[in-house]
Amino acid sequence: MLAWLLEGVRDFLYALLVGLATPVIWGLFRLSVRGKPEGRGIVVAPHRSYWDIPILCVAFGPFRRIVFLARHGILRNPVFAPFVLGFAVVINRENFRVHDFRKTLSAAKRARWLGIFPEGTTRPGAKPKPGAIRFAEILNLPFIPVRIVAHGPYPPRPRWHFPKVEVRIGSPFTVEELSRDLPPDLPKSERYRLLSQRLMERILSL
């Protein structure tokens, strides 16, 4: 009962904050959204800026709450920490343990949309990690690919010069679809590497 009540409070606060952020994000980025999320699943998108999260939340709308996975280190930022603790699942990506796994599973059962950035960082050129593939397999959830297309420098440069942004939401697809034509005898590490690469290619094709 208490857990249900807490989730209801989170849903209300999330809707309130996204509702307040919506005119700001739409105004700053002259936002446009193509497509809409279908069913429940794992929202996957390239990670280029901390602006990605509010943009995705606004694009999905205040009543489509995305529960993001967040690395533990972001709690050191006093601006982001309250929002991360309230609306995300904090995991130790460098030392992922059973506790982190259980928290993620619990969140996935409650949330309709689990948000994962496959690269795990905003650093340019970072290779996608296999976490999104593994969670999709374990949770038996499809991917909902999203691409943020900026018509100008992104993150904003100079700092307060905001580009026009389009959010493209694609149709769901599964790990099985990504696995087509892969040899069945591939080593596990190579299979995850190729699937992670295919996942990013699928997102970037939007």
N, C-alpha and C positions, 0 to 999 in steps of 0.2 A: 504493500500500500504506500509506504513512504517513498520507495523508488519510483512508483508511478507518479506520485505527487511532485517529486523533484523534477522528473522529466517534463511534466506539464508546465512547471515554472520555467524551466530552460526553454521550452518551446515558445512560451509567451515572451520571455526576454529576448530571445533570438528574433522573433517576428518584429518586436518593437525596435530593436537596434537596426535590423536590416531595413525596416520601413523608414527609419530616420536617415539611414545612409543612402537610400535609393535616389532621392533628388540630388544629393551631393555627387554620387558616382556618375549618374546620368549627365549632370551638368558639366563636371570636370572632363569626362572622357567622351561626351556626346555618344553615349553607349548605344549600340544596336545589338539585338539578339536574334540569331537564326536557329530555329529548331527548339524543341522542348524535351525535357527528360521523360523517358518512358519507363514505367515500372520502377522497381528498386534495383540498386546495384552499386558498383564502385565507380565513383566519379574520378576519372584520370585526366590530367592536363599537364602540359609542360609548366615548369616553374621558373619564371623569369624575374619576378619582383614580389615584394610583400603586398603590392596592390592586387596580386592575383586573387587572394582570398576574398576581400570585400567585393571585387568585381564578380567573382563566381557566385557569391551569396546573393548579390543583387540580381544577377542574370537568372538564377533559379527562382527567386522570389522569396518573400518573408515566410511563406507557409510551406516551403520545401527545404527544410533544415538539412544542411550538410554537416556531418560530424567528421572533421578532418583529423588525420593523424599528424601529430606535431612532435618534432624532436625535442628532447629534454632541454637542450641548450637554450632554446628560445625563451625559457622561463627567466633567464638572466636579464631579459629586456623588460624593464618595469612598465613600459607602455603596453606591450603585448601580453604580458603574463596574466592579468585578470581575465582577458578574453579567452586565452588558451585554456586556463584552468576551468573556465565555465562552460566552454562549448567545444573543446577538442579532447582527443585522447592523447595524453603525453606518453611517449615511449622513449626508451634509451636505444637509439638506433645503433650505436657503436657496440653496445653490450646487451643485445636483445635477449630477454630471458622469458621464462614461463609466465611470470607476472605480467609482462608487457603483452604477451600473446593472449592471456586470459582477458585483459582489459579490452583488447581490440575485438575479440570475439563477443564479449558482452555488449560493446558499443554497436557492433554490426547487427546484433539481434534486436536492439532497440531502435536503431536508426533505419530510415528508409534509404538514405544515401550516405555512404562512407566515402570521404574525400582523400585521395592519395595522389601525391606528386611523385611519379615513378623515379625521377632523378634525385629526389630527396634534398635538393639544394638549389639555390638560385645562381650558383656559379656557372658561367658559360662553359659549354663543352663537356659538362659532366655526363657520364654514361648512366643509362637507367639501371636501377637496381631491381632484383627479382622479387622484392617484397609484394608488389601489387599482384604479380602472377600467383604467388604462393597463397595470398589471402583469397584471391578469386577461386582457386582450386578448393581450398579448405572450406570456404563459406558457400561454395556453389552459387556464386553470384556473377552476373554478367558485368562487363565494363560499360560505362557510359562515357564515351570520349568527348572531351571538350577542348577546343583550341581558342586561345585569346589572340586575336589578330590586331596588332597595333599599326596604325597608319602614321608612323612617326617614331622617334626615339622612345624606347620603352625598356626599363623604367624611365619615367619622364626625365629628360635632360634638355636644357637646364632644369633644375629641380621642380620648378613650378610651371613648366611648359608641358601641358598634358596633350598627348596625341588622341586622335579619334580611335575608338576601340570597338571592334566587333567580336562578339562571343558566338562561336559556332558549336552547337550541341548536336552530336551525331547519334545515329541509331545504335542501340546496344549490340554487343557481340560477346562471344564467350571465349574462354581459353581453348576450347576444342576447335573453334574456327581458326584461331591463331596457329594451332598445332598442325593444321593440314599440310601434308607433303613433307613433314619432318620425319627423318628416319626413326623407326621405333627403338633402335639400339644406341641412340645418342647417350653419352654420359650425362648425368643429371645436371651438372654445372653448365655444360654446353647447351643443353636444352633450355635452361632458364635464361641463359645469355641471349639466345636467339629469339625466344619468346618475348623477352623484354625489349629487344631491338624492334621486333615486329609490332609490338604494342605502340612504341613511340612513332613508328612509321605510319601506323593506322591513324593515330591522333593528328599527326602533322599533315596528313592528306586531306583533312577537312577543309 
